[in-house]
């Protein structure tokens, strides 16, 4: 019995050309006008019912199966936006737009879902409805949340939802999917430490916010080492420090601004980390005679796969790729993903598809990154198989 992968390989060349076209024309969050146009045209040519306009540039295709008596439906999602980066790779299909680049493989994600959509539209070997969701603004814009707020799950009543991300840390032909947390929440913190400026030679007459800020940075690491359970996970990273006086060797500044991120998996750990960060920053500053203003902005929630759907996704992948090529205990990552908003609304699973190339500088968000076109049939076939096996014909 043939698999979706084998049939999709027949039009691999066409899909590769679509992917490289998308790579050459990257678009930022909520600006994916050309990309969504390409998607809509591809779906329409397949006879798929197309809906546009959710979250501004989002596209949803509706694919009924050969039967629909089950009343069930499954959603498959791909993200469309690029990153505000300059591409360095010398490849024929490199970005034609300075400062914009598909450095995370969303061009590949879109192409794989288009491949799955073509297979499903041509075969329709399922009982129910498949929704193919092309989502804008994953890279910080929260496009998934906007689609949810604008009624995605009311207009397209799917019973479960699945997503896929290429993963350079895994070789091609491997897939990782696990139950529970797979990606972290992505919170942003800004701390302004205010003191009293003065002469660097007379620090006793000033209140030095640099010293207070340095102690705050160090003390914040106790959230991980002394506040959160050792078997839980939290990251507190202060990634930027700027003083109100730059480049003057003998001036104590009035204030220092710290910017960083907090990453967690569990909601209760997220609450605890925010509370302790505020306490540590304000009380440490106070101990040095300074003050600290904390702005804590919650970003994407943690991406948490539901147990049943994660097991199902793993079983599907094992039948396609072989059990030895499916990893169900893959370590979660502290990176973030707005697919989390979909998983708060419906059960589902987010998986990592081996991309390879990590040792050659092709890490995600790297200016030399390029999606591995050889995995297009693998990802597309996996997505299509999720539909066929979730909604089997009787």
C-alpha positions as CSV (number, residue, x, y, z in Angstrom):
1,X,0.0,0.0,0.0
2,X,1.5,3.4,-1.0
3,X,1.8,6.3,1.4
4,X,1.0,9.9,0.8
5,X,4.7,10.6,0.7
6,X,5.1,8.5,-2.5
7,X,2.3,10.2,-4.3
8,X,3.6,13.7,-3.3
9,X,7.1,12.9,-4.6
10,X,5.5,12.9,-8.1
11,X,5.1,16.7,-7.8
12,X,8.1,17.4,-5.6
13,X,9.7,19.5,-8.3
14,X,6.7,21.8,-8.6
15,X,6.6,22.2,-4.8
16,X,10.3,22.9,-4.7
17,X,9.8,25.8,-7.2
18,X,7.0,27.2,-5.1
19,X,9.2,27.0,-2.0
20,X,12.1,28.8,-3.6
21,X,9.7,31.5,-5.0
22,X,8.4,32.1,-1.5
23,X,12.0,32.3,-0.2
24,X,12.9,34.9,-2.7
25,X,9.9,37.1,-1.8
26,X,9.8,37.1,2.1
27,X,7.2,39.2,3.8
28,X,7.0,40.4,7.4
29,X,4.2,39.8,10.0
30,X,0.7,40.9,8.8
31,X,2.3,42.0,5.5
32,X,2.1,38.5,3.8
33,X,0.0,39.8,0.9
34,X,2.0,38.2,-2.0
35,X,2.5,35.0,0.0
36,X,-1.2,34.6,0.8
37,X,-2.0,35.4,-2.8
38,X,0.2,32.5,-3.9
39,X,-1.4,30.2,-1.4
40,X,-5.0,31.2,-2.4
41,X,-4.2,30.7,-6.1
42,X,-2.6,27.3,-5.5
43,X,-5.6,26.2,-3.4
44,X,-8.2,27.5,-5.9
45,X,-6.5,25.7,-8.8
46,X,-7.0,22.5,-6.8
47,X,-10.7,23.2,-6.5
48,X,-10.4,23.9,-2.8
49,X,-12.8,26.4,-1.2
50,X,-10.7,29.4,-0.1
51,X,-11.4,31.9,2.7
52,X,-9.2,35.0,3.1
53,X,-9.0,37.8,5.6
54,X,-8.7,36.3,9.1
55,X,-5.9,38.1,10.9
56,X,-5.6,40.4,7.8
57,X,-3.6,38.1,5.5
58,X,-4.6,34.6,6.8
59,X,-5.9,32.0,4.4
60,X,-8.0,28.9,5.2
61,X,-8.8,26.2,2.7
62,X,-11.7,23.8,3.2
63,X,-11.4,20.2,1.9
64,X,-14.3,17.8,2.4
65,X,-13.5,14.1,2.3
66,X,-15.1,11.5,0.0
67,X,-17.6,11.3,2.9
68,X,-18.5,13.7,5.6
69,X,-20.9,11.7,7.7
70,X,-18.5,11.5,10.6
71,X,-19.0,15.2,11.2
72,X,-15.4,15.4,12.4
73,X,-12.8,17.8,11.2
74,X,-9.0,18.3,11.5
75,X,-7.0,21.4,11.2
76,X,-3.4,21.6,9.7
77,X,-1.5,24.8,10.2
78,X,1.5,26.5,8.5
79,X,3.0,29.9,9.3
80,X,3.8,32.4,6.5
81,X,5.9,35.3,7.7
82,X,9.7,36.0,7.5
83,X,12.2,37.6,9.9
84,X,13.6,41.2,9.7
85,X,17.1,39.8,8.8
86,X,19.5,40.3,6.0
87,X,20.3,37.1,4.1
88,X,23.9,36.2,3.6
89,X,23.6,32.9,1.7
90,X,24.7,33.1,-1.9
91,X,21.9,31.0,-3.4
92,X,19.9,31.6,-6.6
93,X,16.7,32.0,-4.7
94,X,18.1,34.4,-2.0
95,X,15.8,37.1,-0.7
96,X,15.2,40.0,-3.1
97,X,14.4,42.3,-0.3
98,X,17.1,43.8,1.9
99,X,16.4,43.2,5.6
100,X,13.9,40.5,5.1
101,X,14.6,36.8,5.1
102,X,13.0,33.4,5.5
103,X,15.5,32.4,8.2
104,X,13.1,30.1,10.1
105,X,11.7,28.0,7.2
106,X,8.2,29.3,7.1
107,X,8.5,29.2,3.3
108,X,9.0,25.4,3.7
109,X,6.1,25.1,6.1
110,X,3.7,26.8,3.6
111,X,5.0,24.6,0.8
112,X,4.6,21.3,2.8
113,X,1.0,22.3,3.7
114,X,0.3,23.1,0.0
115,X,1.6,19.7,-0.9
116,X,-0.6,18.0,1.7
117,X,-3.6,20.1,0.5
118,X,-3.0,18.9,-3.1
119,X,-2.8,15.3,-2.1
120,X,-6.0,15.6,0.0
121,X,-7.9,17.4,-2.7
122,X,-6.9,14.8,-5.3
123,X,-7.6,11.7,-3.2
124,X,-10.1,12.7,-0.6
125,X,-9.6,9.3,1.2
126,X,-11.2,10.4,4.4
127,X,-14.6,10.9,6.1
128,X,-14.9,14.4,7.4
129,X,-13.4,17.8,6.7
130,X,-9.7,19.0,6.5
131,X,-9.0,22.7,7.1
132,X,-5.6,23.9,5.9
133,X,-4.7,27.1,7.9
134,X,-2.1,29.5,6.5
135,X,-1.4,31.8,9.4
136,X,0.4,35.2,9.4
137,X,2.6,36.8,12.0
138,X,4.2,33.9,14.0
139,X,7.4,35.8,14.5
140,X,6.3,38.0,17.4
141,X,3.0,39.2,15.9
142,X,0.8,36.6,17.6
143,X,-1.1,35.9,14.4
144,X,-2.5,32.6,15.8
145,X,-4.1,34.5,18.7
146,X,-5.6,37.1,16.2
147,X,-7.1,34.3,14.2
148,X,-8.5,32.7,17.3
149,X,-10.0,36.1,18.4
150,X,-11.5,36.6,15.0
151,X,-13.4,33.3,15.1
152,X,-11.2,30.7,13.5
153,X,-12.6,27.8,15.5
154,X,-16.2,29.0,15.2
155,X,-16.1,29.5,11.4
156,X,-14.1,26.3,10.9
157,X,-15.2,23.9,13.7
158,X,-12.3,21.5,13.8
159,X,-12.0,18.9,16.5
160,X,-8.2,18.8,16.6
161,X,-5.3,20.7,15.2
162,X,-1.7,19.9,14.2
163,X,1.4,21.9,13.3
164,X,4.9,21.1,12.1
165,X,8.3,22.9,12.3
166,X,11.5,22.0,10.5
167,X,14.3,21.2,13.0
168,X,18.0,21.5,12.0
169,X,19.0,19.6,15.1
170,X,17.5,16.4,13.6
171,X,18.6,14.6,10.5
172,X,16.2,14.4,7.5
173,X,13.8,11.4,7.9
174,X,13.4,11.9,11.6
175,X,10.4,13.3,13.4
176,X,10.0,14.3,17.1
177,X,6.6,14.7,18.8
178,X,5.9,14.4,22.5
179,X,3.0,14.9,24.9
180,X,3.2,17.9,27.3
181,X,5.3,21.0,26.9
182,X,7.3,21.3,23.7
183,X,8.1,25.0,23.6
184,X,8.2,27.7,26.3
185,X,6.2,30.8,27.0
186,X,7.9,34.0,25.8
187,X,7.7,36.9,28.2
188,X,9.6,40.2,27.9
189,X,10.8,42.2,30.8
190,X,12.1,45.8,31.0
191,X,13.6,47.1,34.2
192,X,14.6,50.8,34.7
193,X,16.9,51.3,37.6
194,X,17.0,54.9,38.7
195,X,19.6,56.4,41.0
196,X,21.3,59.9,41.2
197,X,24.0,60.8,38.8
198,X,27.3,62.2,39.8
199,X,31.1,62.3,39.3
200,X,32.8,58.9,38.9
201,X,35.5,60.1,41.3
202,X,33.0,60.9,44.1
203,X,30.6,58.0,44.1
204,X,29.6,58.6,47.7
205,X,27.7,61.7,46.6
206,X,25.7,59.8,44.0
207,X,23.4,56.8,43.9
208,X,24.9,54.5,41.4
209,X,22.3,52.6,39.3
210,X,25.0,50.6,37.5
211,X,26.0,48.9,40.7
212,X,22.4,48.3,41.6
213,X,21.7,46.9,38.1
214,X,24.6,44.6,38.3
215,X,23.4,43.1,41.6
216,X,19.9,42.8,40.1
217,X,21.2,40.9,37.1
218,X,23.1,38.5,39.4
219,X,20.2,38.1,41.9
220,X,17.7,37.3,39.2
221,X,19.5,34.1,38.5
222,X,18.4,32.8,41.9
223,X,14.9,32.4,40.4
224,X,16.2,29.4,38.6
225,X,18.7,28.2,41.2
226,X,16.7,28.9,44.4
227,X,13.1,29.6,43.6
228,X,11.9,27.1,41.0
229,X,12.0,23.4,41.6
230,X,15.2,21.8,40.1
231,X,13.0,19.4,38.1
232,X,11.1,22.3,36.5
233,X,12.5,24.7,33.9
234,X,12.9,28.5,33.8
235,X,15.2,30.8,31.9
236,X,15.8,34.4,33.0
237,X,18.1,36.2,30.6
238,X,19.0,39.9,30.7
239,X,20.1,40.5,27.2
240,X,20.6,44.3,27.0
241,X,21.9,47.0,29.4
242,X,22.0,50.7,28.5
243,X,22.9,53.6,30.7
244,X,21.7,57.2,30.4
245,X,25.4,58.2,29.9
246,X,27.3,56.3,27.2
247,X,31.0,56.5,26.6
248,X,31.8,59.0,29.3
249,X,34.5,57.5,31.6
250,X,33.9,59.6,34.7
251,X,30.1,60.1,34.9
252,X,27.8,58.0,37.0
253,X,24.5,57.9,35.1
254,X,21.1,58.7,36.4
255,X,19.5,55.5,35.2
256,X,20.1,52.1,33.6
257,X,17.7,50.2,31.5
258,X,17.7,46.4,31.4
259,X,15.8,44.3,28.8
260,X,15.4,40.6,28.8
261,X,13.2,37.5,28.6
262,X,11.7,34.9,30.9
263,X,10.9,31.5,29.6
264,X,8.8,28.8,31.4
265,X,6.7,25.7,30.6
266,X,4.1,25.6,33.4
267,X,1.6,28.4,34.1
268,X,2.2,28.3,37.8
269,X,6.0,28.6,37.2
270,X,5.3,31.6,34.9
271,X,3.4,33.3,37.7
272,X,6.1,32.6,40.3
273,X,8.9,33.8,38.0
274,X,7.1,37.1,37.4
275,X,6.4,37.7,41.0
276,X,9.9,36.9,42.1
277,X,11.4,39.0,39.3
278,X,9.5,42.0,40.5
279,X,10.4,41.5,44.1
280,X,14.1,40.9,43.4
281,X,14.4,43.9,41.1
282,X,12.6,46.4,43.3
283,X,14.1,45.3,46.7
284,X,17.6,44.9,45.4
285,X,17.5,48.4,44.0
286,X,16.1,49.7,47.3
287,X,19.0,48.1,49.1
288,X,21.3,50.4,47.1
289,X,19.3,53.5,47.6
290,X,17.9,53.3,44.0
291,X,14.5,52.4,42.6
292,X,13.5,49.9,39.9
293,X,10.5,50.1,37.6
294,X,9.5,46.8,36.2
295,X,7.4,46.3,33.0
296,X,6.6,42.6,32.5
297,X,4.8,41.8,29.2
298,X,3.5,38.3,28.7
299,X,4.1,36.9,25.2
300,X,3.1,33.6,23.8
301,X,2.0,30.9,26.2
302,X,3.8,27.6,26.4
303,X,3.1,25.2,23.6
304,X,1.6,22.1,25.2
305,X,0.6,19.0,23.2
306,X,-2.4,17.0,24.4
307,X,-1.5,13.5,25.3
308,X,-3.9,11.6,23.0
309,X,-3.1,13.6,19.9
310,X,0.7,13.5,20.6
311,X,0.5,9.7,20.8
312,X,-1.6,9.6,17.6
313,X,0.8,11.9,15.7
314,X,3.7,9.7,16.8
315,X,1.9,6.5,15.6
316,X,1.2,8.1,12.2
317,X,4.8,9.1,11.9
318,X,6.0,5.6,12.9
319,X,4.0,4.1,10.1
320,X,5.4,6.6,7.6
321,X,9.0,6.9,8.7
322,X,9.6,3.7,10.7
323,X,9.5,3.5,14.5
324,X,13.3,4.0,14.7
325,X,12.9,7.4,13.2
326,X,10.3,8.8,15.5
327,X,11.4,10.4,18.8
328,X,8.7,10.7,21.5
329,X,11.0,11.9,24.3
330,X,12.6,14.8,22.5
331,X,13.7,17.5,24.9
332,X,11.4,20.6,24.8
333,X,13.0,23.9,23.7
334,X,12.9,27.2,25.4
335,X,12.0,28.9,22.1
336,X,8.4,30.0,21.7
337,X,5.7,29.4,19.2
338,X,2.2,31.0,18.8
339,X,0.7,27.7,17.8
340,X,0.2,27.6,21.6
341,X,-2.9,29.7,21.1
342,X,-4.5,27.0,18.9
343,X,-3.7,24.3,21.4
344,X,-5.4,26.3,24.1
345,X,-8.6,26.1,22.0
346,X,-8.4,22.5,20.6
347,X,-6.4,19.3,21.4
348,X,-3.6,18.7,19.0
349,X,0.2,18.2,18.6
350,X,3.1,20.2,17.4
351,X,6.0,18.2,15.9
352,X,9.6,18.8,14.7
353,X,10.6,17.5,11.3
354,X,14.3,16.7,10.8
355,X,15.9,19.3,8.5
356,X,19.6,18.5,8.9
357,X,22.3,21.1,8.3
358,X,22.8,22.2,11.9
359,X,26.5,21.5,11.8
360,X,26.9,23.5,8.6
361,X,25.7,26.9,9.9
362,X,22.0,26.3,9.0
363,X,20.6,26.9,12.4
364,X,17.2,28.6,12.6
365,X,17.4,32.4,12.5
366,X,20.9,32.2,11.0
367,X,21.6,34.6,8.1
368,X,22.8,31.6,6.0
369,X,19.8,29.4,6.7
370,X,17.9,27.8,3.8
371,X,15.1,25.2,4.1
372,X,16.0,21.7,3.0
373,X,13.8,21.0,-0.1
374,X,14.4,17.3,0.2
375,X,12.1,17.0,3.2
376,X,9.1,18.6,1.5
377,X,7.4,15.3,0.6
378,X,8.1,14.0,4.1
379,X,6.4,16.8,5.9
380,X,3.6,17.1,3.4
381,X,3.0,13.3,3.5
382,X,2.9,13.4,7.3
383,X,0.3,16.2,7.4
384,X,-1.8,14.4,4.8
385,X,-1.6,11.1,6.7
386,X,-2.8,12.8,9.9
387,X,-6.0,13.6,8.1
388,X,-6.5,10.2,6.5
389,X,-5.8,8.3,9.8
390,X,-7.8,10.7,12.0
391,X,-10.8,10.6,9.7
392,X,-10.8,7.1,8.2
393,X,-13.3,6.0,5.6
394,X,-15.5,3.2,6.9
